[in-house]
Amino acid sequence: MRYLICCFVFLTVLSCKKDVKKEAVMDNVLKTGTYRATLKVQDGTFLPFNFEVKSPKSLQIFNADEVIDVDEIEYRNDSVFITTPVFEGYIAAAFDGEQLKGSFIKESLDRIVPFSAELNNNKRFEIQQDATQNVSGIWETVFSKGVPEDEYMAKGIFKQEGQKVTGTFRTTTGDYRYLEGVMDGNTVKLSTFDGAHAFLFTATVTDSTMEGTFYSGNHWKEPFIAKRNPTYELPSANELTFLKEGYDSIDFTFPNTSNELVSLKDERFKDKVVIVQIMGTWCPNCLDESKYYADFYKKNKDKNIEFIALAFEYAKDKATAFSRIERLQSKIGIDYPILLAQYGTSSKTKAQEKLPMLNHVLSYPTSIFIDKKGKVRKIHTGFNGPATGEKYTEFKAEFESFVAELLNEGKP
């Protein structure tokens, strides 16, 4: 499949060339400035995002308040390959004057999305009309309403200033990242791109309702409806995942990146508070959580606390899965062990088979809090990242308070 993808990229690059005299290879580098990029999703729809090239070897991707620094940029003949930090996905594009044309590619999932970008364009969405609605506020939302197995609830949180809209959708398993867009007449358009996920939301808005479509790349779409509800709250993240009857602890043994087996029964974790993180290197919410946990661990590793992460990877082979774990650890400075619990699929059903004492694995990430006696005291499903604002602040306060409580148990 990798061979086929490489062939596809090569043919795409060739098809993007104009029939003009070829420039010298040294001229085929990214020019500094702001670009408007688009990914072609479904229904003839395009997902836009912006990035700014700082130098031929560095650029920044923008999603509302999020700034993603990218320094993995490679040039081959008349093409450029841009890989975002941590995640597998990369952009392969040919130079076409001041434009780029190519694809966004995720090899492990065999996904290829048409990509283009033009220099000196800082608009995200093209606006046709003045805003006739204001989407600011809290929205009680249902995705795939009435579809068995697919329906789920969410909380929309948005802020509109003029025609610019920012915010996110929170679900029981996490959030849909930093969304940025516009209100065009009575239509809200929001997008985000971070190298792992490419999300586009479009919806028709009234003063009290919203109805639209969510696109994830060019492989998935689903409808959603929403209504204003300033008091709406999702179910508690601490009550969604729990131990099956008869269990009060968990146990596992998985390999680390040195292929050494690590168990929760190892001396390193004895008589300590332990946070077990169920995650994947491909998961943006897991990345947000890992950044917070890595920083917290550095500051508190001398306080009888340990973290251990279990990675559920969709990489097709063990070596690739280990390399992605090592890349994540290196990029954000994770000092605690990340074990490879599964590769070849990110199936939550398969994940639950590896941890049969849990009622289910509902979300990547999920955190399991274990006290000094080895008993599970709490399981937190999902993660409210920085894009959720107050909820992120609340999570950190709750996390640090509960950990302090566990650390103080048994002290005279």
C-alpha positions as CSV (number, residue, x, y, z in Angstrom):
1,M,0.0,0.0,0.0
2,R,2.9,2.4,0.8
3,Y,4.2,1.8,-2.8
4,L,0.7,2.6,-4.2
5,I,0.5,5.8,-2.2
6,C,3.9,6.9,-3.3
7,C,2.9,6.2,-6.9
8,F,-0.3,8.2,-6.4
9,V,1.7,11.2,-4.9
10,F,4.2,11.0,-7.8
11,L,1.4,11.1,-10.4
12,T,-0.4,13.9,-8.5
13,V,2.8,15.9,-8.5
14,L,3.3,15.4,-12.2
15,S,-0.3,16.4,-13.0
16,C,0.0,19.6,-11.1
17,K,2.9,20.9,-13.3
18,K,2.3,23.6,-15.9
19,D,3.7,23.2,-19.4
20,V,6.4,25.8,-18.8
21,K,10.1,25.8,-18.6
22,K,11.1,24.1,-15.4
23,E,12.6,26.3,-12.8
24,A,15.9,25.4,-11.1
25,V,15.4,22.9,-8.3
26,M,16.8,25.5,-5.8
27,D,13.9,27.8,-6.6
28,N,11.4,25.2,-5.5
29,V,11.1,26.2,-1.8
30,L,8.3,27.6,0.2
31,K,8.2,31.4,0.0
32,T,7.7,33.3,3.2
33,G,4.2,34.7,3.8
34,T,0.6,33.6,4.7
35,Y,-1.1,30.9,2.8
36,R,-4.7,29.8,2.5
37,A,-4.9,26.1,2.3
38,T,-7.9,23.9,1.4
39,L,-8.6,20.2,1.6
40,K,-11.3,18.7,-0.6
41,V,-13.7,16.8,1.6
42,Q,-17.1,15.5,0.5
43,D,-20.1,17.0,-1.4
44,G,-17.7,19.2,-3.4
45,T,-16.9,21.0,-0.2
46,F,-13.6,22.5,0.8
47,L,-12.1,22.7,4.3
48,P,-9.9,25.8,4.6
49,F,-7.1,26.6,7.1
50,N,-4.2,29.1,7.2
51,F,-0.5,28.8,7.7
52,E,2.4,31.2,7.6
53,V,5.8,30.2,6.3
54,K,8.6,31.7,8.4
55,S,11.5,30.3,6.4
56,P,11.9,27.4,3.9
57,K,12.3,25.1,6.9
58,S,9.6,26.3,9.3
59,L,6.0,27.4,9.3
60,Q,3.0,27.8,11.7
61,I,-0.5,26.5,11.3
62,F,-3.3,28.6,12.9
63,N,-6.6,27.5,14.4
64,A,-8.2,30.2,16.5
65,D,-5.8,30.5,19.5
66,E,-3.8,27.5,18.6
67,V,-0.5,27.9,16.8
68,I,1.3,24.7,15.6
69,D,5.0,25.1,14.9
70,V,6.1,22.9,12.1
71,D,9.8,22.2,11.4
72,E,9.7,18.9,9.6
73,I,9.8,20.2,6.0
74,E,11.6,18.2,3.3
75,Y,12.2,19.1,-0.4
76,R,12.5,16.6,-3.1
77,N,13.0,17.9,-6.7
78,D,10.0,20.1,-7.4
79,S,7.9,19.0,-4.4
80,V,7.6,19.7,-0.7
81,F,6.7,17.3,2.1
82,I,5.3,18.9,5.3
83,T,4.9,16.8,8.4
84,T,3.2,18.2,11.5
85,P,4.6,17.5,15.0
86,V,3.9,14.1,16.6
87,F,1.2,13.0,14.2
88,E,1.7,10.7,11.2
89,G,-0.2,12.8,8.6
90,Y,1.8,14.8,6.0
91,I,1.3,17.1,3.1
92,A,2.9,16.2,-0.2
93,A,2.6,19.0,-2.8
94,A,4.2,20.3,-6.0
95,F,5.0,23.9,-6.7
96,D,2.8,25.6,-9.2
97,G,3.9,29.2,-9.3
98,E,2.9,30.7,-5.9
99,Q,0.5,27.9,-5.3
100,L,0.9,24.3,-4.0
101,K,-1.1,21.3,-5.2
102,G,-1.0,17.8,-3.9
103,S,-2.4,15.7,-1.1
104,F,-2.8,15.3,2.7
105,I,-1.8,11.7,3.4
106,K,-2.2,9.3,6.3
107,E,-0.5,6.1,5.2
108,S,-1.6,3.8,8.0
109,L,-5.2,4.5,7.3
110,D,-4.8,4.6,3.5
111,R,-6.3,8.0,3.4
112,I,-5.5,10.6,0.7
113,V,-7.2,14.0,0.7
114,P,-6.7,16.5,-2.2
115,F,-4.8,19.6,-1.0
116,S,-4.0,23.1,-2.4
117,A,-2.7,26.3,-1.1
118,E,-2.1,29.9,-2.3
119,L,0.3,32.5,-1.1
120,N,-0.7,35.9,0.2
121,N,-4.2,35.0,1.2
122,N,-5.0,35.2,4.9
123,K,-8.7,34.6,4.6
124,R,-10.0,31.3,6.0
125,F,-13.5,31.3,4.6
126,E,-14.8,33.4,1.7
127,I,-17.7,35.6,3.0
128,Q,-20.6,36.3,0.7
129,Q,-23.0,38.1,3.0
130,D,-23.1,40.1,6.3
131,A,-23.9,38.1,9.3
132,T,-27.6,37.8,10.0
133,Q,-27.3,35.6,13.1
134,N,-25.1,35.4,16.2
135,V,-24.0,32.0,17.4
136,S,-22.4,33.1,20.6
137,G,-23.4,30.9,23.6
138,I,-24.0,27.3,24.7
139,W,-25.7,24.8,22.3
140,E,-27.2,21.4,23.3
141,T,-26.2,19.3,20.3
142,V,-27.0,15.9,18.9
143,F,-24.8,14.2,16.2
144,S,-26.3,11.5,13.9
145,K,-29.7,11.8,15.7
146,G,-31.8,8.6,15.4
147,V,-28.9,6.5,13.9
148,P,-28.3,3.5,16.1
149,E,-24.7,3.1,17.4
150,D,-23.8,6.5,15.9
151,E,-25.9,9.0,17.9
152,Y,-24.1,11.0,20.6
153,M,-24.5,14.2,22.5
154,A,-22.3,17.3,22.5
155,K,-22.0,20.8,23.9
156,G,-21.3,23.6,21.5
157,I,-19.5,26.6,23.0
158,F,-19.0,29.5,20.7
159,K,-18.1,33.2,20.6
160,Q,-18.8,35.5,17.7
161,E,-17.2,38.9,17.1
162,G,-18.6,40.6,14.0
163,Q,-18.4,37.8,11.5
164,K,-15.6,35.8,13.1
165,V,-16.6,32.7,15.1
166,T,-14.4,30.6,17.4
167,G,-15.2,27.8,19.8
168,T,-15.6,24.0,19.9
169,F,-17.9,21.1,20.5
170,R,-17.3,19.1,23.7
171,T,-18.4,15.5,23.8
172,T,-18.3,12.8,26.5
173,T,-15.0,11.6,25.0
174,G,-13.2,14.9,24.4
175,D,-13.5,18.1,22.3
176,Y,-13.3,18.9,18.6
177,R,-10.2,21.1,19.0
178,Y,-9.9,24.8,18.2
179,L,-12.5,25.7,15.7
180,E,-12.3,28.9,13.7
181,G,-14.6,30.3,11.0
182,V,-17.2,32.8,10.1
183,M,-20.9,33.6,10.1
184,D,-21.8,34.1,6.4
185,G,-25.4,35.4,6.4
186,N,-27.2,32.7,8.5
187,T,-24.6,30.0,7.8
188,V,-21.8,29.2,10.3
189,K,-18.7,27.7,8.9
190,L,-15.9,26.3,11.2
191,S,-12.8,24.3,10.5
192,T,-9.6,23.0,12.1
193,F,-6.5,21.2,10.9
194,D,-3.7,19.9,13.1
195,G,-2.1,17.1,11.1
196,A,-4.1,14.4,12.7
197,H,-7.7,15.5,12.1
198,A,-9.3,17.8,9.5
199,F,-12.7,18.9,10.7
200,L,-15.3,21.1,8.9
201,F,-18.7,22.1,10.3
202,T,-21.3,24.0,8.4
203,A,-24.8,24.8,9.6
204,T,-27.8,27.0,9.1
205,V,-28.5,29.1,12.2
206,T,-31.6,30.7,13.6
207,D,-31.9,32.6,16.9
208,S,-32.5,29.3,18.7
209,T,-31.5,26.4,16.4
210,M,-28.7,25.1,14.4
211,E,-28.7,22.3,11.7
212,G,-25.8,21.2,9.7
213,T,-23.1,18.7,8.7
214,F,-19.8,17.6,10.2
215,Y,-17.1,16.5,7.8
216,S,-14.0,14.6,9.0
217,G,-11.5,14.6,6.1
218,N,-13.1,13.0,3.0
219,H,-13.9,9.7,4.7
220,W,-16.7,10.6,7.1
221,K,-19.7,13.0,7.4
222,E,-22.7,13.1,9.7
223,P,-25.6,15.5,10.4
224,F,-26.0,17.4,13.6
225,I,-28.7,19.5,15.2
226,A,-28.5,21.9,18.1
227,K,-30.6,24.2,20.2
228,R,-29.6,27.1,22.5
229,N,-29.5,25.9,26.1
230,P,-27.3,28.0,28.4
231,T,-27.6,25.5,31.3
232,Y,-26.8,22.4,29.3
233,E,-24.1,20.1,30.8
234,L,-22.8,16.7,29.5
235,P,-22.7,13.7,31.8
236,S,-19.9,13.6,34.4
237,A,-16.6,12.4,32.9
238,N,-16.0,10.5,36.1
239,E,-19.1,8.3,35.8
240,L,-18.9,6.9,32.2
241,T,-16.1,4.2,32.6
242,F,-15.9,2.0,35.7
243,L,-14.7,-1.4,36.9
244,K,-16.8,-4.4,36.4
245,E,-18.4,-6.0,39.5
246,G,-15.8,-8.0,41.5
247,Y,-12.8,-5.9,40.6
248,D,-11.2,-3.1,42.6
249,S,-7.9,-2.9,40.7
250,I,-6.4,-3.4,37.3
251,D,-3.5,-5.3,36.0
252,F,-1.5,-5.5,32.7
253,T,1.9,-6.3,31.2
254,F,2.9,-4.6,27.9
255,P,6.3,-3.8,26.2
256,N,8.0,-0.4,26.3
257,T,9.9,1.0,23.4
258,S,12.9,-1.1,24.3
259,N,10.6,-4.2,24.0
260,E,10.9,-4.8,27.7
261,L,7.8,-6.0,29.5
262,V,6.5,-3.6,32.1
263,S,3.8,-4.5,34.6
264,L,1.8,-2.5,37.1
265,K,3.2,-4.9,39.7
266,D,6.8,-3.7,39.1
267,E,8.7,-2.2,42.0
268,R,8.6,1.2,40.4
269,F,4.9,1.5,41.1
270,K,4.7,-0.1,44.5
271,D,3.2,2.0,47.3
272,K,2.8,5.0,44.9
273,V,-0.1,6.9,43.5
274,V,-0.3,5.8,39.8
275,I,-2.1,7.5,36.9
276,V,-2.7,5.1,34.0
277,Q,-3.3,6.9,30.7
278,I,-5.1,5.1,27.9
279,M,-4.1,6.9,24.7
280,G,-2.8,6.9,21.2
281,T,-0.1,8.9,19.5
282,W,-2.6,9.7,16.7
283,C,-5.1,11.3,19.0
284,P,-5.0,15.2,19.5
285,N,-6.9,15.1,22.8
286,C,-4.3,12.6,24.0
287,L,-1.6,15.0,22.9
288,D,-3.1,17.8,24.9
289,E,-3.4,15.5,27.9
290,S,0.1,14.2,27.5
291,K,1.5,17.7,27.5
292,Y,-0.2,18.5,30.8
293,Y,0.7,15.2,32.4
294,A,4.4,15.4,31.2
295,D,4.7,18.9,32.8
296,F,2.9,17.8,36.0
297,Y,5.1,14.7,36.3
298,K,8.4,16.7,35.9
299,K,7.3,19.0,38.7
300,N,6.1,16.3,41.0
301,K,8.0,13.0,40.3
302,D,9.6,13.3,43.8
303,K,6.3,13.1,45.5
304,N,5.5,9.3,45.3
305,I,3.6,9.5,42.1
306,E,4.0,7.7,38.8
307,F,2.4,7.9,35.4
308,I,2.2,5.1,32.9
309,A,0.6,5.3,29.4
310,L,-0.9,2.5,27.4
311,A,-0.7,3.3,23.6
312,F,-3.3,1.8,21.3
313,E,-1.9,2.4,17.8
314,Y,-3.3,1.9,14.3
315,A,0.3,1.6,12.9
316,K,0.3,-1.7,10.9
317,D,3.5,-3.1,12.5
318,K,5.2,-3.1,15.9
319,A,8.3,-1.2,14.8
320,T,6.3,1.7,13.3
321,A,4.2,1.9,16.4
322,F,7.3,2.0,18.6
323,S,8.8,4.7,16.4
324,R,5.7,6.9,16.8
325,I,5.7,6.5,20.6
326,E,9.4,7.5,20.7
327,R,8.6,10.5,18.4
328,L,5.8,11.6,20.8
329,Q,8.1,11.2,23.9
330,S,10.9,13.2,22.2
331,K,8.7,16.0,20.8
332,I,7.0,16.9,24.1
333,G,9.5,15.6,26.7
334,I,7.6,12.7,28.3
335,D,9.6,11.1,31.1
336,Y,7.1,8.5,32.1
337,P,6.9,5.1,30.3
338,I,4.6,4.6,27.3
339,L,3.8,0.9,26.7
340,L,2.5,-0.5,23.4
341,A,-0.8,-2.1,24.3
342,Q,-2.1,-2.7,20.8
343,Y,-1.1,-2.0,17.2
344,G,-2.8,-2.5,13.8
345,T,-6.1,-1.0,15.0
346,S,-7.4,1.7,17.4
347,S,-10.6,-0.3,18.0
348,K,-12.1,0.5,21.4
349,T,-13.7,-3.0,21.5
350,K,-10.2,-4.6,21.0
351,A,-8.8,-2.2,23.6
352,Q,-11.4,-3.3,26.1
353,E,-10.2,-6.9,25.6
354,K,-6.8,-5.9,26.8
355,L,-8.3,-4.4,29.9
356,P,-11.2,-6.8,30.6
357,M,-11.8,-5.4,34.1
358,L,-13.2,-2.2,32.6
359,N,-16.9,-2.0,31.5
360,H,-15.6,-0.5,28.2
361,V,-13.0,1.7,26.7
362,L,-15.2,4.6,25.6
363,S,-12.6,7.2,24.8
364,Y,-9.0,7.9,24.0
365,P,-7.8,9.3,26.3
366,T,-9.1,7.8,29.6
367,S,-7.2,8.2,32.9
368,I,-7.3,5.6,35.7
369,F,-6.4,6.9,39.2
370,I,-4.8,4.2,41.5
371,D,-4.1,4.8,45.2
372,K,-1.0,3.7,47.1
373,K,-2.6,0.3,47.9
374,G,-3.2,-0.5,44.3
375,K,-6.9,0.2,44.3
376,V,-8.7,2.1,41.5
377,R,-10.2,5.2,43.0
378,K,-11.5,7.1,39.9
379,I,-11.7,6.7,36.1
380,H,-11.9,9.9,34.0
381,T,-13.2,9.5,30.5
382,G,-12.0,11.9,27.8
383,F,-10.1,15.1,28.2
384,N,-11.2,18.7,28.1
385,G,-8.3,20.4,26.4
386,P,-7.2,24.1,26.1
387,A,-9.8,24.7,23.4
388,T,-12.6,24.3,26.0
389,G,-11.4,27.3,28.1
390,E,-13.0,27.1,31.5
391,K,-13.5,23.3,31.4
392,Y,-9.7,22.9,30.9
393,T,-9.0,25.1,33.9
394,E,-11.6,23.1,36.0
395,F,-10.1,19.8,35.0
396,K,-6.6,20.9,36.1
397,A,-7.9,22.1,39.4
398,E,-9.9,18.9,40.0
399,F,-7.0,16.7,38.9
400,E,-4.4,18.4,41.1
401,S,-6.8,18.4,44.1
402,F,-7.6,14.7,43.8
403,V,-4.0,13.7,43.3
404,A,-3.0,15.7,46.4
405,E,-5.7,13.9,48.3
406,L,-4.4,10.5,47.2
407,L,-0.8,11.5,48.0
408,N,-1.7,12.6,51.6
409,E,-3.5,9.3,52.4
410,G,-1.7,7.2,55.0
411,K,0.5,10.1,56.2
412,P,0.6,10.6,60.0
